[in-house]
């Protein structure tokens, strides 16, 4: 993506989080978008479009806004939650940015280019079965055929992929940006009306303080204390190593400011570098930066093949009340009985 496209993307992100004359100019297009999404959803509701059911529970972890909300870390938390209870989980994802086509099962010999950065990260960190494909139904069927003992499928995003029947919907909301100016694309960041929150099973607010959107609202935080060296992943250090230095922080994620804020809250003096979401780094991108570089795990996936000792990764994990996982587990058991055990 060129610098021009990055500037346009940044301009829209700023536009979407306030009311302005510019946003009002896009309202007529947003109204057309509203008609399209409302008609499409109604067609599925009336069975004019066929909804595909699977033999195991399907849990969609998604959002209704453009930009990162923390879906993938929450997927990782849920996979671990279920695996710790002896439940085999599979994950399906679109696989954004991959160079392959159709449905692909993630395998150890692959790289992020074959399946997308987020699915590859999920596979690397959990080892659970992962399938990618624009068609979530096809991806789920391929996964279940290859791994017939999978008991639950988690869909990383796919809230608007109505052809796949979902038993549980979890909406993830950014606690700071929320729904922006509350307008639909392209006037605002919404993929669906904010009233969609009333139809989901649970809402997870990514931030220190959850505001109540639903009777099942949970607060999650992304927390991390240590950094590891990308060239030597067994080498860890604390934040003290970087204090008093000027550090470069790079982020090609949906909400890069969240990463920068987390570093600054730890007392670090950083020079932020924003790249497009899912950006495929080249060695020259970081080679021109002098000194140590901090990045997210999602960025690290794309930098591993040219890692240097000055590249450090800041892994984060989800902190959330276990009651959230227990609620999801109990709901799957209610719906499917022993299949989710």
C-alpha positions as CSV (number, residue, x, y, z in Angstrom):
1,X,0.0,0.0,0.0
2,X,1.4,3.4,-1.0
3,X,1.8,6.3,1.4
4,X,-1.1,8.0,-0.5
5,X,-3.4,5.1,0.3
6,X,-2.2,5.0,3.9
7,X,-3.0,8.7,4.2
8,X,-6.5,8.2,2.8
9,X,-7.1,5.3,5.2
10,X,-5.9,7.4,8.2
11,X,-8.1,10.3,7.0
12,X,-11.2,8.0,7.0
13,X,-10.4,6.6,10.4
14,X,-10.3,10.2,11.8
15,X,-13.5,11.1,10.0
16,X,-15.3,8.1,11.3
17,X,-14.8,9.0,15.0
18,X,-16.5,12.5,14.9
19,X,-19.4,14.2,13.2
20,X,-18.4,16.6,10.5
21,X,-19.5,18.1,7.2
22,X,-17.4,15.4,5.4
23,X,-19.2,12.6,7.2
24,X,-22.6,14.1,6.3
25,X,-21.6,14.2,2.6
26,X,-21.2,10.4,2.7
27,X,-24.6,9.8,4.4
28,X,-26.5,9.2,1.0
29,X,-24.1,6.4,0.2
30,X,-24.4,5.1,3.8
31,X,-28.2,4.9,3.3
32,X,-27.7,2.8,0.2
33,X,-25.4,0.5,2.2
34,X,-28.1,0.3,4.9
35,X,-30.7,-0.9,2.3
36,X,-28.3,-3.5,1.0
37,X,-27.4,-5.0,4.4
38,X,-30.9,-4.8,5.7
39,X,-32.3,-6.6,2.6
40,X,-29.6,-9.2,2.8
41,X,-30.2,-10.0,6.4
42,X,-33.9,-10.1,5.9
43,X,-33.5,-12.5,3.0
44,X,-31.5,-14.9,5.2
45,X,-34.1,-14.5,8.0
46,X,-36.9,-15.5,5.6
47,X,-34.8,-18.4,4.3
48,X,-34.7,-16.9,0.8
49,X,-31.0,-17.5,1.0
50,X,-30.0,-20.9,2.4
51,X,-28.3,-20.9,5.8
52,X,-25.8,-23.8,6.3
53,X,-25.8,-25.7,9.6
54,X,-22.9,-27.6,11.0
55,X,-23.0,-30.7,13.3
56,X,-21.0,-28.9,16.0
57,X,-21.5,-25.5,17.8
58,X,-20.3,-22.5,15.9
59,X,-19.3,-19.4,17.9
60,X,-18.6,-16.2,16.0
61,X,-16.3,-13.7,17.5
62,X,-16.7,-10.5,15.5
63,X,-17.4,-6.8,15.4
64,X,-19.6,-4.4,13.6
65,X,-16.9,-1.7,13.0
66,X,-14.0,-1.3,10.7
67,X,-10.6,-1.5,12.6
68,X,-9.1,-3.7,15.2
69,X,-11.1,-4.4,18.4
70,X,-9.1,-7.4,19.8
71,X,-10.9,-10.3,18.2
72,X,-7.9,-12.5,17.6
73,X,-6.5,-12.2,21.2
74,X,-10.0,-13.2,22.4
75,X,-10.0,-16.2,20.1
76,X,-6.7,-17.3,21.5
77,X,-8.1,-17.0,25.1
78,X,-11.2,-19.0,24.2
79,X,-9.1,-21.7,22.4
80,X,-7.0,-22.1,25.5
81,X,-10.1,-22.0,27.8
82,X,-11.7,-24.9,25.9
83,X,-8.5,-26.9,25.4
84,X,-7.8,-26.7,29.2
85,X,-11.1,-28.5,29.6
86,X,-10.3,-31.2,27.1
87,X,-12.5,-29.8,24.4
88,X,-11.0,-29.8,20.8
89,X,-11.6,-26.5,19.1
90,X,-11.2,-25.6,15.4
91,X,-10.8,-22.0,14.1
92,X,-12.0,-20.7,10.7
93,X,-10.9,-17.3,9.3
94,X,-11.0,-15.4,6.1
95,X,-7.2,-15.4,5.9
96,X,-6.9,-11.8,4.8
97,X,-3.8,-11.0,2.8
98,X,-2.9,-14.5,1.9
99,X,-1.6,-15.5,-1.6
100,X,-3.5,-18.7,-1.9
101,X,-7.1,-19.3,-3.0
102,X,-10.0,-21.4,-1.9
103,X,-10.0,-23.2,1.4
104,X,-6.6,-23.9,3.0
105,X,-5.8,-25.9,6.1
106,X,-3.0,-24.4,8.0
107,X,0.0,-26.7,8.2
108,X,3.4,-26.3,10.0
109,X,5.3,-26.0,6.7
110,X,3.4,-23.0,5.7
111,X,4.1,-19.3,6.1
112,X,1.8,-16.4,6.8
113,X,1.7,-15.8,3.0
114,X,-0.2,-19.1,2.6
115,X,-2.9,-18.5,5.2
116,X,-2.8,-14.9,6.5
117,X,-1.0,-13.4,9.5
118,X,-3.8,-13.8,12.1
119,X,-4.6,-17.5,11.3
120,X,-0.9,-18.3,11.3
121,X,-0.5,-16.6,14.6
122,X,-3.4,-18.6,16.1
123,X,-2.0,-21.8,14.8
124,X,1.5,-21.1,16.0
125,X,0.4,-20.2,19.5
126,X,-2.3,-22.9,20.1
127,X,-1.6,-25.7,17.6
128,X,-5.4,-26.1,17.1
129,X,-6.8,-26.9,13.7
130,X,-7.2,-23.8,11.6
131,X,-8.8,-23.4,8.1
132,X,-9.0,-20.2,6.0
133,X,-11.3,-19.3,3.2
134,X,-13.5,-16.4,2.0
135,X,-16.4,-18.9,2.2
136,X,-16.7,-19.7,5.9
137,X,-19.1,-22.6,5.3
138,X,-16.6,-24.3,3.0
139,X,-13.7,-23.6,5.4
140,X,-15.7,-25.2,8.3
141,X,-16.6,-28.3,6.3
142,X,-13.0,-28.9,5.2
143,X,-11.8,-28.5,8.7
144,X,-14.4,-30.9,10.1
145,X,-13.5,-33.4,7.4
146,X,-9.8,-33.3,8.2
147,X,-10.4,-33.2,12.0
148,X,-13.6,-35.1,12.7
149,X,-13.1,-35.0,16.4
150,X,-13.4,-31.2,16.6
151,X,-16.2,-30.3,19.0
152,X,-16.5,-26.6,18.6
153,X,-15.7,-24.2,15.8
154,X,-14.7,-20.6,16.5
155,X,-15.1,-18.1,13.6
156,X,-12.5,-15.3,13.7
157,X,-14.8,-12.5,12.5
158,X,-17.7,-13.4,10.2
159,X,-20.4,-11.6,12.0
160,X,-21.8,-10.5,8.6
161,X,-21.3,-13.9,7.0
162,X,-24.9,-15.0,7.5
163,X,-24.8,-18.1,5.3
164,X,-23.0,-19.9,8.1
165,X,-25.4,-20.6,10.9
166,X,-24.0,-19.5,14.3
167,X,-25.1,-20.8,17.6
168,X,-23.5,-18.0,19.6
169,X,-22.4,-14.5,18.6
170,X,-19.9,-12.6,20.7
171,X,-19.5,-8.9,19.7
172,X,-16.1,-7.3,20.5
173,X,-16.1,-3.5,21.0
174,X,-13.2,-1.2,21.4
175,X,-13.8,0.5,24.8
176,X,-12.2,3.8,23.6
177,X,-13.5,4.2,20.1
178,X,-16.8,2.4,20.6
179,X,-18.9,2.9,17.5
180,X,-17.3,6.1,16.4
181,X,-19.8,8.6,15.0
182,X,-22.4,5.8,14.9
183,X,-22.8,6.1,11.2
184,X,-22.6,3.3,8.6
185,X,-19.9,3.0,6.0
186,X,-18.6,5.1,4.3
187,X,-19.9,8.0,6.5
188,X,-18.8,6.1,9.7
189,X,-17.1,2.9,10.8
190,X,-20.2,0.7,11.2
191,X,-20.7,-2.4,9.1
192,X,-24.1,-2.8,10.6
193,X,-26.3,-0.5,12.7
194,X,-25.3,-0.3,16.4
195,X,-28.7,-1.8,17.3
196,X,-27.2,-5.1,16.2
197,X,-25.8,-5.3,19.7
198,X,-29.2,-6.3,21.0
199,X,-29.2,-9.6,18.9
200,X,-25.9,-11.0,20.0
201,X,-25.3,-13.4,23.0
202,X,-22.6,-11.4,24.7
203,X,-20.6,-8.3,24.3
204,X,-16.9,-8.0,25.2
205,X,-15.6,-4.5,25.7
206,X,-11.8,-4.1,25.2
207,X,-10.7,-1.6,27.7
208,X,-10.2,-0.9,31.4
209,X,-13.8,-0.1,32.1
210,X,-16.7,-1.8,30.4
211,X,-19.8,0.3,29.6
212,X,-23.0,-1.8,29.7
213,X,-24.3,-2.6,26.2
214,X,-25.9,-5.9,26.9
215,X,-27.0,-7.9,30.0
216,X,-24.0,-10.1,29.2
217,X,-21.3,-7.5,29.0
218,X,-17.7,-8.5,29.9
219,X,-14.6,-6.3,30.2
220,X,-11.3,-7.6,28.8
221,X,-7.9,-6.1,28.8
222,X,-4.8,-6.8,26.8
223,X,-1.9,-7.2,29.2
224,X,1.8,-7.9,28.8
225,X,4.9,-7.5,30.9
226,X,7.9,-9.0,29.0
227,X,9.4,-8.7,25.6
228,X,11.1,-11.4,23.6
229,X,13.8,-11.1,20.9
230,X,12.5,-12.0,17.4
231,X,15.9,-13.3,16.3
232,X,16.4,-15.3,19.5
233,X,12.8,-16.1,20.8
234,X,14.1,-17.7,24.0
235,X,15.6,-14.4,25.1
236,X,13.3,-12.3,27.2
237,X,13.6,-8.9,28.9
238,X,11.6,-6.5,30.9
239,X,10.6,-2.9,30.1
240,X,13.7,-1.7,32.0
241,X,15.9,-2.5,29.1
242,X,14.3,0.1,27.0
243,X,13.8,2.9,29.5
244,X,15.9,6.0,28.9
245,X,16.3,5.1,25.2
246,X,14.5,6.3,22.1
247,X,12.8,3.3,20.7
248,X,11.0,2.8,17.4
249,X,7.6,1.1,17.7
250,X,6.1,-0.3,14.5
251,X,2.5,-1.4,14.1
252,X,0.6,-2.7,11.1
253,X,-2.6,-3.6,13.0
254,X,-6.2,-2.5,13.0
255,X,-5.7,-0.1,16.0
256,X,-2.0,0.8,16.2
257,X,-2.6,3.6,18.8
258,X,-3.6,0.9,21.4
259,X,-0.1,-0.6,21.0
260,X,1.6,2.7,21.2
261,X,-0.4,3.7,24.3
262,X,0.5,0.4,26.0
263,X,4.2,1.1,25.5
264,X,4.0,4.7,26.7
265,X,2.0,3.7,29.8
266,X,5.1,1.6,30.7
267,X,7.2,4.8,30.6
268,X,8.8,4.2,27.2
269,X,9.8,7.0,24.9
270,X,8.8,5.7,21.5
271,X,8.8,6.9,17.9
272,X,5.6,5.4,16.4
273,X,5.5,4.1,12.9
274,X,2.1,3.2,11.5
275,X,1.7,0.7,8.7
276,X,-1.6,-0.5,7.1
277,X,-3.3,-3.4,8.8
278,X,-1.9,-6.8,7.6
279,X,1.1,-5.0,6.1
280,X,3.7,-7.3,4.7
281,X,7.0,-5.8,5.9
282,X,10.2,-5.8,3.8
283,X,13.6,-5.7,5.3
284,X,14.2,-2.2,4.0
285,X,11.1,-0.9,5.9
286,X,12.8,-1.5,9.2
287,X,16.4,-1.4,8.0
288,X,16.3,2.4,7.7
289,X,15.3,2.7,11.4
290,X,18.3,3.1,13.7
291,X,18.2,1.5,17.2
292,X,15.9,-1.1,18.8
293,X,12.5,-1.8,17.4
294,X,9.4,-2.9,19.2
295,X,6.5,-4.7,17.5
296,X,3.3,-6.7,18.1
297,X,3.2,-10.4,17.6
298,X,1.1,-9.9,14.5
299,X,3.8,-7.8,13.0
300,X,6.5,-10.2,14.1
301,X,4.9,-12.9,11.9
302,X,5.8,-10.9,8.9
303,X,9.4,-9.9,10.1
304,X,10.6,-13.3,11.3
305,X,12.4,-14.2,8.0
306,X,14.7,-11.1,8.3
307,X,14.8,-10.8,12.1
308,X,17.7,-9.0,13.7
309,X,18.8,-8.9,17.4
310,X,17.4,-5.4,17.7
311,X,13.8,-6.5,16.9
312,X,11.7,-7.1,20.1
313,X,8.2,-8.4,20.3
314,X,5.6,-7.4,22.9
315,X,3.2,-10.3,23.4
316,X,-0.1,-9.6,25.1
317,X,-2.7,-11.8,26.5
318,X,-6.3,-11.3,27.3
319,X,-7.4,-10.7,30.9
320,X,-11.1,-11.4,31.3
321,X,-13.4,-12.8,34.0
322,X,-13.5,-16.6,33.6
323,X,-17.3,-16.2,33.9
324,X,-17.3,-15.3,30.2
325,X,-15.8,-18.6,29.2
326,X,-18.1,-20.5,31.5
327,X,-21.1,-18.7,30.0
328,X,-20.1,-19.7,26.5
329,X,-19.4,-23.2,27.6
330,X,-22.7,-23.6,29.3
331,X,-24.6,-22.2,26.3
332,X,-22.9,-24.7,23.9
333,X,-23.8,-27.6,26.3
334,X,-27.4,-26.4,26.5
335,X,-27.6,-26.4,22.7
336,X,-25.6,-29.5,21.9
337,X,-25.3,-31.5,25.1
338,X,-22.5,-34.0,25.1
339,X,-21.1,-32.9,21.7
340,X,-19.6,-29.9,23.4
341,X,-18.1,-32.0,26.2
